[in-house]
Amino acid sequence: MLGISIICVGKMKEKFYIDAAAEYLKRLQTYCKAEVLEIPEARRPANSSPAESEAAMLKEADEIRAKIPKGAFVIAMCVEGKMLDSVAFSEMIRAETSGGASKICFIIGGSDGLHESIKGIAEKRISVSPMTFPHHLFRVMLLEQIYRSFKIIEGGKYHK
């Protein structure tokens, strides 16, 4: 069974986000072995300098690298990535699994985004919008899109 890991910087605290993420993880059990791996956001001063932001992202990058499953196809979720609609996103998942990928790892950065070293090891960079979303909401959105992808692949009625 396909393994999907979502590595996220930051912990969810709000119950409504936790419940929504749990619902999509439950739905995904039919299609894959999905897991969400959280790493703590590195501390930054309130008005951090670019150097302080860079140092914090580098610390997060080290922890992200340690969590990436061996042999996973890595996708960095970042604003400069390619925008895909739901059908194209599902086609990407289908193509990677058809091409032999047994693990896909999505990475969501913290408040300052992802360090360039993480973007550099990603096989793909994807953006969902030029807009900014709370990272916890985006986690739920990504889980929903992964679920939608499997429904599209199977030809289900979920996607219209």
ROKE-492092 format. One record per residue (C-alpha): residue number from 1; residue in three letters; x, y, z. Coordinates in steps of 0.5 Angstrom, whole numbers, plus 500, padded with zeros to 3 digits. Layout:
N
REC  resi  resn   c1   c2   c3
REC   NUM   ALA    X    Y    Z
...
This chain:
160
REC  resi  resn   c1   c2   c3
REC     1   MET  500  500  500
REC     2   LEU  502  507  498
REC     3   GLY  505  511  504
REC     4   ILE  504  518  505
REC     5   SER  508  523  510
REC     6   ILE  506  530  511
REC     7   ILE  512  533  515
REC     8   CYS  509  540  518
REC     9   VAL  513  545  522
REC    10   GLY  509  547  528
REC    11   LYS  504  543  532
REC    12   MET  496  544  532
REC    13   LYS  493  547  538
REC    14   GLU  486  548  535
REC    15   LYS  481  543  536
REC    16   PHE  477  544  530
REC    17   TYR  483  543  525
REC    18   ILE  485  537  529
REC    19   ASP  478  534  528
REC    20   ALA  478  536  521
REC    21   ALA  485  533  520
REC    22   ALA  483  527  523
REC    23   GLU  477  526  519
REC    24   TYR  481  526  513
REC    25   LEU  487  521  515
REC    26   LYS  481  517  517
REC    27   ARG  478  517  510
REC    28   LEU  485  516  507
REC    29   GLN  486  509  510
REC    30   THR  482  506  505
REC    31   TYR  487  508  500
REC    32   CYS  494  509  503
REC    33   LYS  498  509  510
REC    34   ALA  498  516  511
REC    35   GLU  501  520  517
REC    36   VAL  503  527  519
REC    37   LEU  509  528  523
REC    38   GLU  510  535  526
REC    39   ILE  516  538  528
REC    40   PRO  517  544  533
REC    41   GLU  517  551  530
REC    42   ALA  524  554  532
REC    43   ARG  524  560  536
REC    44   ARG  525  567  533
REC    45   PRO  524  574  536
REC    46   ALA  518  578  535
REC    47   ASN  521  582  530
REC    48   SER  526  577  527
REC    49   SER  532  579  523
REC    50   PRO  533  576  516
REC    51   ALA  539  572  519
REC    52   GLU  535  570  525
REC    53   SER  529  567  520
REC    54   GLU  535  564  516
REC    55   ALA  538  560  522
REC    56   ALA  531  558  525
REC    57   MET  529  555  518
REC    58   LEU  536  552  518
REC    59   LYS  534  549  525
REC    60   GLU  527  546  522
REC    61   ALA  531  544  516
REC    62   ASP  535  539  520
REC    63   GLU  529  536  523
REC    64   ILE  525  536  517
REC    65   ARG  531  532  514
REC    66   ALA  531  527  519
REC    67   LYS  523  525  518
REC    68   ILE  523  524  511
REC    69   PRO  522  517  510
REC    70   LYS  528  513  506
REC    71   GLY  526  513  499
REC    72   ALA  520  517  499
REC    73   PHE  518  522  493
REC    74   VAL  519  529  496
REC    75   ILE  514  535  495
REC    76   ALA  516  541  498
REC    77   MET  509  546  499
REC    78   CYS  512  553  497
REC    79   VAL  509  559  494
REC    80   GLU  514  559  488
REC    81   GLY  512  552  487
REC    82   LYS  508  550  481
REC    83   MET  500  551  481
REC    84   LEU  496  545  480
REC    85   ASP  489  544  480
REC    86   SER  486  538  483
REC    87   VAL  486  534  477
REC    88   ALA  493  535  475
REC    89   PHE  495  534  483
REC    90   SER  491  527  482
REC    91   GLU  495  526  476
REC    92   MET  502  527  479
REC    93   ILE  500  522  485
REC    94   ARG  498  517  480
REC    95   ALA  504  518  475
REC    96   GLU  509  517  481
REC    97   THR  505  511  484
REC    98   SER  505  508  477
REC    99   GLY  513  510  476
REC   100   GLY  514  506  482
REC   101   ALA  514  511  488
REC   102   SER  512  507  494
REC   103   LYS  512  513  499
REC   104   ILE  511  520  498
REC   105   CYS  513  526  503
REC   106   PHE  509  533  503
REC   107   ILE  513  538  507
REC   108   ILE  510  544  510
REC   109   GLY  514  549  513
REC   110   GLY  513  554  518
REC   111   SER  511  561  519
REC   112   ASP  518  563  515
REC   113   GLY  517  558  510
REC   114   LEU  522  552  508
REC   115   HIS  529  553  508
REC   116   GLU  532  553  501
REC   117   SER  536  546  503
REC   118   ILE  529  543  503
REC   119   LYS  527  546  497
REC   120   GLY  533  543  494
REC   121   ILE  532  536  495
REC   122   ALA  525  536  493
REC   123   GLU  523  533  487
REC   124   LYS  517  537  486
REC   125   ARG  515  544  489
REC   126   ILE  508  545  489
REC   127   SER  504  552  491
REC   128   VAL  496  552  492
REC   129   SER  496  559  491
REC   130   PRO  499  566  492
REC   131   MET  495  567  498
REC   132   THR  498  566  505
REC   133   PHE  494  561  509
REC   134   PRO  495  559  516
REC   135   HIS  499  553  516
REC   136   HIS  494  549  520
REC   137   LEU  489  550  515
REC   138   PHE  493  549  510
REC   139   ARG  495  542  513
REC   140   VAL  487  540  513
REC   141   MET  487  543  505
REC   142   LEU  493  538  503
REC   143   LEU  490  532  507
REC   144   GLU  483  534  503
REC   145   GLN  486  535  496
REC   146   ILE  490  528  497
REC   147   TYR  483  525  499
REC   148   ARG  480  528  493
REC   149   SER  486  525  489
REC   150   PHE  484  518  490
REC   151   LYS  477  519  489
REC   152   ILE  479  522  482
REC   153   ILE  483  516  481
REC   154   GLU  478  511  482
REC   155   GLY  473  515  479
REC   156   GLY  468  517  485
REC   157   LYS  463  522  485
REC   158   TYR  467  526  491
REC   159   HIS  470  531  485
REC   160   LYS  465  534  481
